[in-house]
Amino acid sequence: MMAAMAAGTGALAAPAGSLAQSEGVARPGPRNLITDVAGLKVGQAQDAAVRTGTTVILPDEAAVVAADVRGGGPATRETDATEPQNLVHAFDAVVLSGGSVYGLAAADGVVAWLGAHGRGYGLSPKPGTPKSPVIPSAALYDLANGGNKNWGLRPPYWDLGLAAAQAVSDRFDLGTAGAGYGAMAGSLKGGIGSASIVTADGFTVGALVAVNSAGSVVAPGTKQFWAAPFEIGREFGGLGTSQLHAGPDDWGRPKPHPGARENTTLAVVATDAKLTSDEAKRMAIMAQDGMARAIRPSHSPFDGDIVFAMATGKVDVPEPRAAITARLGALAADTLARAIARAVYEATPWPGSDVPTWKGL
């Protein structure tokens, strides 16, 4: 059965030439979700029988998007279009999905929905000529998780994409939901995670991630997340770092026999800052460090790890721009690490299954 879930401006200043933020404490936004970034909504849909799902990150207006691929087995669509030397510099959505190569069709459902609402790129609009929504997308592998994949010529992803687009909201579920519905994080149930941070000088950074990693998110013999040093409050259990240790070849709870192209962590980091395509690309590159901090190992030949960066352009960026970009990239990495842990912390078993979960350890 398919289910769908809803998912500032002003003068800012940082110390000239410095990476340090201005006085004050950065805190999570009111939802601690990527939708704390002004101008973003998220929609999700899943099919419990198939054990798969889709997540769409939808800006109110076309946003700058960049992509950085580090995994060895990616499944992607329109990522080349995000490169700054290419024609389109503002994008209509980002779609994450289960289903591997089949899941890329989720973007078709989102394209249809956006096109029907008059959104998309049009070089020279003419009466009767539809616009072309440009939607960078990526899919993770959940084809071997025991769900019913006997879909013949009608995989469910077009419908899931449409349902997710129709469900966009500023709130959405974490854990076993959306693109993370069918995911596994090492040998534990994976899922959808999100987190945010608001700086003292008014920038907001958020992250959303579908965790389906070959690597482990917890330290060997413990429930402590690799991301524990970055936890704010008790957002993923508050267990601290006392037992964290990283011995050679001792990763915790990875998948024992990961297959090529059978994993992947898909992430979106976002900010309300008015970034260029080049600056968003740097933010995506820096945010990959958050994946490495939270999953051990990451970016392996078995994973298709990718980070998208989105900038909604609601807040002007003062000089020196490079220092602001560096701060936003560092914040994105930490926020992504937190989101990864939250995905696994909130994950629950599929109905009728005994799949291992973090809370069951």
Sequence and secondary structure as in RCSB ss.txt:
>XXXX:A:sequence
MMAAMAAGTGALAAPAGSLAQSEGVARPGPRNLITDVAGLKVGQAQDAAVRTGTTVILPDEAAVVAADVRGGGPA
TRETDATEPQNLVHAFDAVVLSGGSVYGLAAADGVVAWLGAHGRGYGLSPKPGTPKSPVIPSAALYDLANGGNKN
WGLRPPYWDLGLAAAQAVSDRFDLGTAGAGYGAMAGSLKGGIGSASIVTADGFTVGALVAVNSAGSVVAPGTKQF
WAAPFEIGREFGGLGTSQLHAGPDDWGRPKPHPGARENTTLAVVATDAKLTSDEAKRMAIMAQDGMARAIRPSHS
PFDGDIVFAMATGKVDVPEPRAAITARLGALAADTLARAIARAVYEATPWPGSDVPTWKGL
>XXXX:A:secstr
 EEEE          TT  S  SS  B  SSSSGGGSTTEEEEEEEETTTTEEEEEEEESS BEEEEEE SSS  
EES GGGSTTSS   BS EEEESSHHHHTTHHHHHHHHHHHTT SB SS  TT   B    EEE   TTSSS   
 TT  THHHHHHHHHHT BS    BS GGGTT EETTEE EEEEEEEE TTS EEEEEEEEE SSBSB TTSS B
TTGGG  TTTT    STT    TT  SS  SS  TTS EEEEEEEEEE   HHHHHHHHHHHHHHHHHHSBS S 
TT   EEEEEEEEEE   S HHHHHHHHHHHHHHHHHHHHHHHHHT    TT     GGG 
